[in-house]
Amino acid sequence: MIILLTGARRVGKSTVCQGLAEEGRRRGKRIGGFISPAVFNPQGEKTGAYLQDLHTGEMRLQYSTEADTGMRVGPFAMDESVLRWGIRLVEEALRAGDDLVIIDEIGPLELLRGEGFAPLLTILGDFPGAAVLIVVRPELVEALRERLAGLGHTSTILVGVTEDNRDELPRQLARRLWE
């Protein structure tokens, strides 16, 4: 089962992922992969994001407007070592047979440039029975669905995050996954 979690910027997609991971752990489930909590400056502008390991809680700075080196994506410099770490986390969770693997997120870097976490899309093809949740921007949902279909994942579930449903969504998703 592949769930595509989508919603407007800053609506709380990563927060829903964190809540689902916590709900899964309360149910005795093993949750792997990563979330990408954003970093904001005092004016509320996004200046970067961390990558957080869902097994250990370890966080590393994935990208930032303040970094001088790394692959550029708009105003952000990506730390390629952190991207490789994220790929390793997901691959290890899939190999271990975790009850749910979260990838927060697959975006333009992956779908339009074939970089970043793009190798994860190929790796998913090796684990057709895995339960995976992928965060994706609304404008990229169809591109991601097409890419997954090309790997044999023809059935995906699309879930939209809104301000109205984001607080209850982790419990709803947990019921769908494990009840």
Helices and strands as residue ranges (DSSP letters): E 2-6, H 13-26, E 31-35, E 38-40, E 46-53, E 59-64, E 71-73, E 76-78, H 80-96, E 100-106, H 108-111, H 118-124, E 132-136, G 138-140, H 141-150, E 156-160, H 169-178
